[in-house]
């Protein structure tokens, strides 16, 4: 993804901040259990720099565990919603700024954490910027992954591919590789020369959706936001039709979360 496309897609979330807050769901608590276990850091009092907090879904989990959180969010509308959501937590600060330009003003963190946002950052500076914000021995943690297709995945996703193909948005290879074959970012982290001791937790988990819930979530996906409106309407109508014709009117989606935790080099 080139820089112009990356920035354009990243900024779509702020345009629909309220929909994003309703349509996106919280991360499983297992993610945060894995985070602090692999980081070997106790949550209460941990100084966490959260990169790209969105509307604060992950921030809530960090705050409830007693962390001192500074969340840096590019989108002003997203940051506004996050501030309201986190207002009851005095140890949380929401900063509206691009991470690549934000300055820590001398503060150093135990953890720099990005849940589903690392890929939106400038790849030429993100590792150096994260390392500069960490104390000696601090850790970088970020997730990759997304929609997963293990053996026996819900056939709805094969059925809806016909509509994606009809509007010119189908995947070149179907089905995608199973979750155990999706690569992690270990080599990239090590090539940065800023981090070592890379630890990884790989989790597959499921969510159920009604037609309305699934369309609401997919309405927040950046690639879908940038579709021609007629094509997007056609796709969402077909999603509703396929889901609503099922007994119970629900689908099951598998998700893959690959958590990377790496210690800052001296």
C-alpha positions in Angstrom: 0.0 0.0 0.0 1.5 3.3 -1.0 1.6 6.3 1.3 -1.2 8.2 -0.3 -3.6 5.2 -0.2 -2.5 4.4 3.4 -3.3 7.9 4.6 -6.6 8.1 2.6 -7.8 4.8 4.1 -6.6 5.7 7.6 -8.6 8.9 7.6 -11.9 7.3 6.6 -12.5 6.1 10.2 -12.7 9.7 11.5 -15.3 10.6 8.9 -17.7 8.0 10.4 -16.6 8.1 14.1 -20.0 7.5 15.6 -20.7 4.6 13.2 -17.2 3.2 13.9 -17.8 3.3 17.7 -21.1 1.4 17.2 -20.0 -1.0 14.6 -16.6 -2.1 16.0 -16.5 -4.5 18.9 -14.1 -4.7 21.9 -11.0 -6.9 21.7 -11.1 -10.2 23.7 -9.7 -9.8 27.2 -7.3 -12.6 26.3 -5.4 -10.1 24.2 -4.5 -8.1 27.2 -3.7 -11.1 29.3 -1.2 -12.1 26.6 0.1 -8.6 26.4 1.1 -8.3 30.0 2.3 -11.9 30.3 4.6 -11.6 27.3 5.8 -8.1 28.3 6.5 -9.4 31.9 4.9 -6.2 33.2 2.2 -5.9 35.9 -0.7 -3.8 34.6 -1.4 -1.6 37.7 0.7 1.6 37.2 2.2 0.5 33.9 2.9 3.5 31.6 1.3 2.7 28.3 1.6 4.7 25.1 -1.4 3.6 23.0 -0.9 4.3 19.3 -4.2 4.8 17.4 -6.8 4.4 20.1 -9.8 5.0 17.8 -12.9 5.5 20.0 -11.2 3.8 23.0 -12.2 0.2 22.9 -8.8 -1.2 23.8 -8.1 1.9 26.0 -11.0 0.8 28.3 -9.4 -2.6 28.9 -6.0 -1.0 29.7 -7.7 1.6 32.0 -9.7 -1.0 33.9 -6.4 -2.9 34.6 -5.0 0.2 36.3 -2.6 1.3 33.6 -1.5 5.0 33.1 -2.4 5.5 29.4 -1.5 8.2 26.9 -3.4 7.5 23.8 -2.4 9.2 20.6 -5.2 9.3 17.9 -5.0 10.9 14.5 -8.7 11.5 14.1 -10.3 14.4 16.0 -13.8 12.9 16.0 -12.5 9.6 17.2 -10.5 11.3 19.9 -13.5 13.2 21.0 -15.5 10.0 21.5 -12.6 8.3 23.3 -12.3 11.3 25.8 -16.0 10.9 26.7 -15.7 7.2 27.1 -12.6 7.4 29.2 -13.6 10.5 31.3 -14.0 8.4 34.5 -10.3 7.3 34.3 -8.0 10.1 35.5 -4.9 8.1 34.5 -5.9 8.2 30.9 -5.0 11.0 28.5 -6.3 11.2 24.9 -4.1 13.2 22.5 -5.3 14.2 19.0 -2.1 14.1 16.8 -0.4 11.9 14.2 1.9 9.5 16.0 4.6 10.3 13.5 4.6 14.0 14.6 3.7 13.6 18.3 6.4 14.4 21.0 6.6 12.7 24.4 8.1 15.7 26.0 10.6 13.6 28.0 8.2 11.0 29.2 9.2 7.4 28.7 6.8 4.5 28.6 6.9 0.8 29.7 4.8 -0.3 26.7 4.0 1.2 23.3 0.9 -0.6 22.2 -1.0 -0.6 18.9 -4.2 -2.7 18.5 -5.1 -3.0 14.8 -3.4 0.3 14.0 0.3 -0.5 13.4 -0.2 -1.0 9.7 -1.6 2.5 9.3 1.7 4.1 10.5 4.5 5.3 8.3 6.7 2.2 7.9 9.8 4.2 7.5 9.7 5.7 11.0 7.3 3.8 13.1 9.8 1.5 14.8 12.3 4.3 15.5 9.5 6.5 16.9 8.2 3.8 19.2 11.7 2.9 20.4 12.3 6.6 21.2 9.2 6.8 23.4 10.2 3.7 25.5 12.3 3.5 28.6 15.3 1.2 28.5 13.9 -2.3 28.4 10.4 -1.2 27.5 8.4 -3.1 25.0 6.7 -2.5 21.7 3.4 -4.5 21.3 1.2 -4.5 18.2 -1.3 -6.8 16.5 -1.7 -8.0 13.0 -4.2 -10.5 11.6 -7.9 -10.0 10.7 -10.6 -12.1 9.2 -9.5 -15.8 9.5 -10.5 -18.8 7.4 -9.8 -22.0 9.3 -11.1 -25.3 8.1 -14.9 -25.3 8.3 -15.3 -21.5 8.2 -18.8 -20.2 7.7 -19.9 -20.8 4.0 -21.5 -17.3 4.0 -18.1 -15.9 3.2 -17.8 -18.1 0.1 -21.3 -17.2 -1.0 -20.7 -13.4 -0.6 -17.5 -13.7 -2.7 -19.7 -14.0 -5.8 -21.0 -10.5 -5.1 -17.5 -9.1 -4.4 -16.4 -10.5 -7.8 -19.5 -9.1 -9.5 -18.5 -5.5 -8.4 -14.8 -6.0 -9.2 -13.7 -6.3 -5.6 -13.1 -10.1 -5.3 -10.0 -11.6 -3.9 -7.5 -13.0 -6.4 -7.2 -16.2 -4.4 -10.1 -17.9 -2.7 -10.1 -19.1 0.0 -7.4 -17.1 1.8 -4.7 -19.1 3.6 -5.7 -20.7 6.9 -4.7 -18.8 10.1 -1.7 -21.0 10.8 -0.2 -20.0 7.5 -0.6 -16.2 7.9 2.9 -14.8 8.5 3.8 -12.8 11.6 6.0 -9.7 11.6 9.0 -11.2 13.5 11.5 -10.6 10.6 10.4 -7.0 10.1 10.7 -6.3 13.8 14.2 -7.7 13.9 15.2 -5.9 10.7 14.3 -2.6 12.3 17.4 -3.0 14.6 15.4 -1.3 17.4 13.9 -4.3 19.1 14.9 -7.9 20.1 13.4 -10.8 22.1 10.4 -11.0 19.9 7.5 -13.0 21.5 4.3 -13.8 19.7 0.8 -15.0 20.8 -1.5 -16.2 18.0 -5.2 -16.5 18.8 -8.2 -17.5 16.6 -11.6 -16.4 18.0 -15.1 -16.1 16.8 -17.9 -13.5 16.7 -21.6 -13.9 15.7 -23.4 -11.2 13.7 -26.9 -10.5 12.6 -27.3 -8.9 9.1 -27.6 -5.4 10.6 -24.6 -6.0 12.9 -22.4 -7.3 10.1 -23.3 -4.5 7.6 -22.6 -1.9 10.4 -19.2 -3.4 11.0 -18.3 -3.6 7.3 -19.5 -0.1 6.8 -16.5 1.0 8.8 -13.9 -0.9 6.8 -11.7 1.5 4.9 -11.7 -0.3 1.6 -15.5 -0.5 1.7 -15.8 3.2 2.6 -13.9 4.0 -0.6 -16.1 1.9 -2.9 -18.4 3.5 -5.4 -21.7 4.0 -3.5 -23.7 1.9 -5.9 -21.4 -1.0 -5.6 -21.3 -0.8 -1.8 -25.1 -0.6 -1.7 -25.3 -3.7 -3.9 -22.8 -5.6 -1.7 -24.6 -4.7 1.5 -28.0 -5.6 0.1 -26.6 -9.1 -0.8 -25.0 -9.5 2.6 -28.4 -8.8 4.2 -30.2 -11.2 1.9 -27.8 -14.1 2.5 -27.8 -13.6 6.3 -31.5 -13.0 6.7 -32.4 -16.2 4.7 -30.6 -18.3 7.3 -32.4 -20.0 10.2 -31.7 -17.7 13.1 -30.4 -15.0 10.7 -26.8 -15.0 12.0 -23.3 -15.8 10.8 -20.1 -16.8 12.5 -16.9 -15.0 11.7 -13.4 -16.2 12.7 -10.7 -13.7 13.5 -7.0 -14.0 13.8 -5.0 -11.9 16.2 -1.2 -12.1 16.1 0.2 -10.2 19.1 3.9 -9.2 18.8 5.8 -8.1 21.8 9.5 -7.1 21.4 11.9 -5.5 23.9 13.7 -2.3 23.1 17.4 -2.8 22.5 19.8 -0.9 24.8 
